[in-house]
Amino acid sequence: MELVQPIREIKKIETIKKILLANETFGSRNHLLFVLGINSGLRISDLLKLKIKDIMNKGKVKSYIELRETKTSKIKKFPVNKASEKAITRYITSLDEIKPEMYLFKSRKGDNQAISRVQAWEILNAAAKEVGITEPIGTHSLRKTFGYHAYQAGIDITLLQKIYNHSAPSITLRYIGITQDDIDNVYINLNL
């Protein structure tokens, strides 16, 4: 299994959003998958099992999403930020029908079936390739992108460690793709 990387450049993240939205049929769904993935840090298995009832209540986007993580069986609760709320609203308004039990990332196949992990991988890889990302990208890149950019924004590594349920900060740093270049930049940019 190839080690996937976070998407490190904000400009490429913004371009991927535009590329995903450009798809006439599934643009808002695929855009939401990407936006919610990079803003929640959820594993793809947890993203794909989300249903309308998990994000909407009485026609409005919930302020928090709460779910039981597939891998750990732990309850995870996190606030919906503005970027995610906007993407959810865009997607929901594009749907012909909205039922609470409907999967959020609904597939064309079957009556009420979520897209597969493979399909999610194909969506993300096609967009990443289109923006010129040459590093290995996968569905786990969404989760890693969340952590990488949170860390770059100054979020304490121990907080990210807790979010990811890692046993040590060193595991989290390696997981989110902090490179020697990132470490070197600390020395270069800190001129006291």
PyMOL commands that set and color helices and strands:
alter all, ss='L'
color gray80, all
select helices_A, chain A and resi 10-21+27-40+44-48+52-55+82-94+117-130+140-152+157-164+169-175+180-189
alter helices_A, ss='H'
color red, helices_A
select strands_A, chain A and resi 56-57+60-61+64-68+75-79
alter strands_A, ss='S'
color yellow, strands_A
deselect
rebuild
show_as cartoon
